[in-house]
Structure formats: C-alpha cells, structure tokens
C-alpha cells in the first residue's frame, strides 16, 4: 500500500491561524468595551419594568368598556405596552447618560431628578397628543360602526393616563432606590 499524502488540500487553500498582530490584545478590547455606551437593550430592559404601570389603567379601561376582553381591546393592550416602553426608554436614557458623571449621593439624586425633569415635557406632549386623538373615539362609542374602535380607544386612553402618571412618579423613585446598585454592576 502506498503512504497517504501529507496534505489533502492544495497549498493555496490551507488555512493558517491569524498573525498575532491582527488579534486585539485583551487589555485593549476590555478598555474599548468600557468606553462604549450602553446599548439600547439595557434601557429597554429597564423600561420593560414600566409595563405593569400601563397594565393598571388598561385593565381599568377594559372594565369601563363593559368588562369584555375583545380583539380590539387586546390591540389596545399592545399599543399601550409599546407607548409605555417608549416612554420608559425616553425617561431612563438621560438618567443613564448623567450617572457616570456623578459620584456622591447628592449628585446621584440630582442626576435622577434632572433626567426625569428633562424628559417630562416630551413624554407629556406625546401622551396629551395621543389622548386628544382618542377622546372623540371614546365619546362616540354608542354610534354605529364604533363597536371595535371604542373598546380599543378606551383601553389605550386609560392605560396611557396611568402609565404616564405613574412613570413620572414611580420610575424615578425606584431608580433612586435601586438604580445605584444596578449601575455599579
């Protein structure tokens, strides 16, 4: 029997390990990761904790519209959760931006309050604009053709009111209480 060839592949196709100069050093990579801003997913994870606040009003809206959970009211739930998540991201994002600049307890508290106050007006404007658009749908609930729109508008309106009010009060308070330990990890 003949001895097998040393290499089954031609010399041009053989793979080599990358040269050491092309691989990043561990210290440089760790430093680059530390300088990188937090991804939006970290803000979204924190903002998803705002969903129970929206759920309070949305369940109240289902109760106000007759207590029947229809397809339209489920669409209202999905809409309210989207709006509440966006408002939570809008609220938490400037706070997370200001926190690396603060160190002391008083500065941490002022950073949280400053971030919440900076986003108060944009959140209130979007909530007010959406609420004003939904009020005619809720009022005209007894007219023909509004059987689907009225429960959806009621769920969205009630969920939006509770989410906006509670987000502006509860989320900064929770961030003051638990935010420092979450950021230091």
N, C-alpha and C positions, 0 to 999 in steps of 0.2 A: 504494500500500500504506500501511496505517496504521502508525504507530510503535508499537512494543510498550510496554506499561505499564511503569512504572518498577519496580514490585514485583509479583511474582506472588502473594505472600501478603498476607492482610489485616494491618493494623497490629497487631492484638491478638496474632497468632501469631508475629510476627517475634521472633527471638532476639537477645539482646544479650549482650555479654561481662559477666561479673560485675563489680561495682564493686570498686575496689581495696581498699576496707575489708574486704571479705569474703574476700579471698585472704590466707592466712597469710604472714607475712614469712619469708624464708629463714632468718634467724638464729633466729627463734622456733621454727621447725619442727625445725631441727637440734638446738637445745637440748632440745626435748621428746623427740626420739628418743634423745638421750644419757642422759636421766634414766630412760627406760623400761627395765624389767628385761628381761633376755634371754629370748626366747621359749623354750618347752619344746622346740622343734625343735633348738635349739643343744645342749641337754642330750641329746636323743635321738641327734643325730649323734655326739656323743662317746660315748654309751652303746652305739651300734652297734658300736663297736670292741671290746666285750666278747664279741661273738658267737663269735669263734674260741676263746675260753676255754671256752665251753659246748660247742663242737663237739668238743673233745678228749675229754671224758667221754662225750658222746653216741655218738661213733664207737666208743669202748670198750664202751659198752652194747650196741651192735649186734653187736660181736664176741662179747661174753659171751652174748648170746641166740642164738647159732648162726651169726652172720655173714650172715644173710639180711635184706635191706632190704625189709620189707613195708610195707603201707599203715599199719598200726598203728605201726610204728617211725617212719615219716615224720610221723605225727601227733605222736609223741613229740618229734621234732626241732622241730616248730613250737612245741610247748608250751615246750620248753627255751629256745628263742630268745626267746619272749615273757617268760619269767621272768627270763632273763639281762638283757634290755633294761631291764625294770622295775628290777632290782637295780642296774644301771649308772646309771640315772637317779636312783635313790634315793641312790647314793653320790656322784655328781658334783654334784648340785644344791646341797647345803650347802657344798661346796668353792667353787663358783662364787659363792655368796652371800657367803662370807667373804673372797674375794680382793680386791674393791675396797677393803676396809678395811685391807689390808696393803700395805706398800711395800718394806720391806727383805727381804733374803734369808732371815734367820731368821724373820721374820714370815710369809713365804710358806710356808716349810716347816711352821711351826706351824699355819697355816691349813689346809693339806692334811691334816696328821695329825689335827687337831681335827675336821675334816669327816668323815674316814674313821672315826674312833672314835665320833662321834655316831651314825653310821648302821650301826655294826657290829651292835648288838643287834637292830634291826628286821629287817635282812637275815638274820641267823642265825635269828631266830624264824620267819620265813616259810619259810626253807629247811628248818628242822627239822620244822615242821608238815607241809609237803608230803612230806618224806621219810618221816616216820612213817606217813602215809596210804598211801604206795606200797609200803612193806615187805611188808605181807600179800599184795599182788598179785604181788610178785616171788617170795615164798616158795611160794605156792600155784600155781606155774607148771605143775606136772605134772598137776593135776586137770582133769577135763573142763570145757570152757566157758571156760577161761582162755587159749586159744591166741592170742587177739587182745590180751588185757589184759597178758599177761606181757611180750612184747617192748616194748610201749609204756611200761609201768612201768619196765622195766629201762633203757631209753634216757633217760627223764625222770630217774630216780634218779641214774644215773651222770653225766649232763650237769649236773644240779643240784649234785652234790657238787663236780665240777671247777670249775664256774662260780663257785660261792660261795667256794671256797678260793682260786682264782686271782684273782677280783675283789678280794678283800680284801688281796691281796699285790701283784699286778701293776699294777692300775689306779692306786693311789696312787703307786707308784714311777714309772710312766710320766707321771703328772701332775706329779710333782716334776721330772722330766727335761725334758718338753716343754710343760708347761702354761703356763709364764710367757710363752713366745713366742706361744702360741696366744691367750692372753688379751690381750696387748698389741696385737694386730692390730686 
